[in-house]
Amino acid sequence: MLTDKKNRWPILIAFVVAHGVNDGFGWIIPPLLPFIREYFNLSYSEMGGIFSIFRFTSSILQVPAAYLVHIFPASYILTGGLVWASIGMFLASFSTSYAAFLWLTAISGFGRSTYHPLAVTILSRIFGRKSLGRAIGFHLSGSGAGMVVAPFLVGLLLTRFSWRLPLQIWCGMGLLAGLGLAFFLRNHQKEITPDVRSFHWPFFSRPLVLYVLSSCIWGIAQGGILAFTALFLVDERGFQPERAAITFGCMPLVGLACRPLLGTLMDRMGRRKPIIITGYVVSATSILALVYITHQWLILAPLILLGIFGMGHAGLADTFMIESIPSMRREETLGFVYTLRMGIAAISPLLIGVLSEIVGIETAFLFLSVMPWAAAGIILLADEKPLD
């Protein structure tokens, strides 16, 4: 643990910015889809394919990234990945065909593979258990900020500029964030690296396996909602694309505000499961309400609840997972877990795209509303016994 508290917070702020840009790549494309669809003349399945391949490549290298810390400093791998993702997506923004956009986006996704398993591990070594929930909460606020800024940026720029410009601006922000984080971590390699490094297989335990299964199921619901909510608002509720982008941004906006509060609540309760289960149950109900509420203003209510409990609590739930893994085995285990979880969730956009063409997007959303209930039932069975 980094004992100098003055040095902790600048590093945390750099992580907050990097996390915001890294996760914002997944939120800037959904509100652009109505324009990308028109430009490339795409079906629901083809649009879902963009997300599925992007999310798959964003997960597949997480295990190798976790093991590369035996050779290179974790901070180099983490920040290098963000720079890679930014350059790859910048190139994708110049695509003139669907195939080129699809594959350049996939290449960009490889860079995003390095962030999550290494970032949370580094943070867990900088902050002790007494403040880990708050640290993770603020870290996730960065993710929430990216989720908010990305769609609002789209909504503001699309009235006057091409769909390419918001994506290019975001790539520039990613490049700066990656280099900035590398700067702040450059003098702290000793504190964030264990004294003894040895090769380990991923750690397994009953609570960890149940949590991973639960979060994989939830990821299917979350991935479908993320990919298609903006299109749902345009196609089924009559929103203009620019207004749909801004409305879509309201969902992560409330999550941004609530993540530190939920993280602090977790710390004060000393328990994680009640918050996790509540998030799943409210999210399931909100997805259902999204389908049946047709009024354009009233539809904000389920979107706000999804922002608080679906987007706001999702990453905080990983505190349960982090504390279920011994400190010395976190890189390897988290690399495996995030690869498995994100790889499974990657099928969701393509699945929902195909379902939307067969039975309609509203019925596809009804299917998604069942997933959080299953996730809540599984996590209920997991014991909560934090490890050092």
Secondary structure as GFF3:
##gff-version 3
##sequence-region A 1 388
A	DSSP	alpha_helix	5	28	.	.	.	ID=ss1
A	DSSP	three_ten_helix	30	32	.	.	.	ID=ss2
A	DSSP	alpha_helix	33	40	.	.	.	ID=ss3
A	DSSP	alpha_helix	44	60	.	.	.	ID=ss4
A	DSSP	alpha_helix	62	67	.	.	.	ID=ss5
A	DSSP	three_ten_helix	68	70	.	.	.	ID=ss6
A	DSSP	alpha_helix	74	92	.	.	.	ID=ss7
A	DSSP	alpha_helix	98	112	.	.	.	ID=ss8
A	DSSP	alpha_helix	115	126	.	.	.	ID=ss9
A	DSSP	alpha_helix	129	157	.	.	.	ID=ss10
A	DSSP	alpha_helix	164	185	.	.	.	ID=ss11
A	DSSP	alpha_helix	189	192	.	.	.	ID=ss12
A	DSSP	alpha_helix	206	237	.	.	.	ID=ss13
A	DSSP	alpha_helix	241	269	.	.	.	ID=ss14
A	DSSP	alpha_helix	273	292	.	.	.	ID=ss15
A	DSSP	alpha_helix	300	305	.	.	.	ID=ss16
A	DSSP	pi_helix	306	311	.	.	.	ID=ss17
A	DSSP	alpha_helix	318	322	.	.	.	ID=ss18
A	DSSP	three_ten_helix	327	329	.	.	.	ID=ss19
A	DSSP	alpha_helix	330	345	.	.	.	ID=ss20
A	DSSP	alpha_helix	347	359	.	.	.	ID=ss21
A	DSSP	alpha_helix	361	379	.	.	.	ID=ss22
###
